């Protein structure tokens, strides 16, 4: 699996490269600026890109915008964005086209190799990997909504893990329950939130994330 890494800090870029190589990823390129990232994504056509949000020369959201532009040129290009802080706007922009192959993690997650590599693989396979802190903030914004108030504490736990991109199998393992129990919880969640049922893991993740993000969108529009 070929990866393009974009990170302006040499030590972190080198660390990401070494970690990915240790897990049998092939590093197609490791770059440090927005223009270099744009060229690498266009010319090398990697299987997945791991991108720092802030890159030279602007040091704003250059990395994110380069990745989004590349996805417009190559729909579905898997991109895992790394950020120092939770910025819900970044998550919204990544989710805007309604397709998978996207992830948003805080840089702290990189230090947990298993968690980071799992996220890269899920995104590369067309799935979704969202940082738990992003989900927590989205949940808190909608916690007063009437449909959210109808969820049981266990359903909220399942919803949070589902929104992170976890499969029923992974959720069952983390909560130490059966997959059948998780399937029942997810069915209840979709029913209470008025969301369409789906057997596709990624579509249900995107549906839940869209629901959670709608609270912020409605607040901004009011």
C-alpha positions, 0 to 999 in steps of 0.5 A, spaced: 500 500 500 503 506 497 502 512 502 504 520 501 506 523 507 505 530 508 508 534 514 513 540 515 516 538 522 522 533 520 522 529 526 514 527 525 515 526 518 521 521 519 517 518 525 511 517 521 515 514 515 518 509 519 512 507 523 508 506 516 514 502 513 515 498 519 507 496 518 509 494 511 506 500 507 510 503 501 512 510 502 511 513 495 513 520 498 514 524 504 513 532 503 513 538 507 509 543 503 503 544 500 505 545 493 509 538 494 503 535 496 499 537 490 505 534 485 505 528 489 498 526 489 497 528 482 503 524 479 504 518 484 497 517 485 498 513 492 493 509 495 492 513 501 495 520 503 497 522 511 496 529 511 498 535 516 492 540 516 497 546 516 503 546 511 507 551 508 507 556 505 501 559 509 501 555 515 493 555 515 489 549 512 494 548 506 494 541 507 487 540 508 485 544 502 491 541 498 488 534 500 480 536 498 483 539 491 486 532 490 479 529 492 476 533 487 480 531 481 480 524 484 474 522 487 474 517 493 482 519 494 483 516 501 486 522 506 487 521 513 488 528 516 492 530 522 491 536 526 494 539 533 487 541 535 480 539 534 477 543 529 470 541 527 470 545 521 476 541 518 471 534 519 465 538 516 470 539 510 472 532 509 465 529 510 462 534 505 462 530 499 458 524 502 463 519 501 468 515 505 476 514 505 477 520 510 479 520 517 481 526 522 485 524 527 489 529 533 496 528 532 497 525 539 494 519 536 500 518 532 503 515 538 499 509 539 501 505 533 496 500 533 490 506 533 494 510 528 495 504 523 488 501 524 486 508 522 490 509 516 488 502 513 481 503 514 481 510 510 485 506 505 480 501 504 474 506 503 472 507 511 472 513 516 476 514 522 474 520 526 478 522 532 474 520 539 474 528 541 471 530 535 465 525 536 465 527 543 464 535 541 459 533 536 455 529 541 455 535 546 452 540 541 446 535 540 445 533 547 439 537 548 436 535 542 429 531 543 431 525 539 438 524 542 435 525 549 431 518 547 437 514 546 439 510 552 446 511 555 448 504 552 446 507 545 450 513 546 456 509 547 455 505 541 453 511 537 460 514 539 464 508 537 460 507 530 461 515 529 469 513 529 468 508 524 468 502 528 464 496 525 459 492 529 465 486 531 469 492 534 464 495 538 462 488 541 469 487 543 470 494 546 463 494 550 464 486 551 457 484 548 455 480 543 454 483 535 447 481 536 446 486 541 450 491 538 446 490 531 440 491 536 442 498 539 444 500 532 437 499 529 434 503 535 439 508 534 437 509 527 430 509 528 430 514 534 434 519 530 430 518 523 436 515 519 435 510 514 438 503 515 444 501 512 448 494 512 454 498 509 459 500 515 461 506 512 454 509 509 452 508 516 458 512 519 457 518 514 449 518 516 451 518 523 456 524 522 452 528 518 446 528 523 451 530 529 454 535 524 447 538 522 446 541 529 452 545 528 450 547 521 443 549 524 446 553 529 450 557 524 444 558 520 440 561 525 
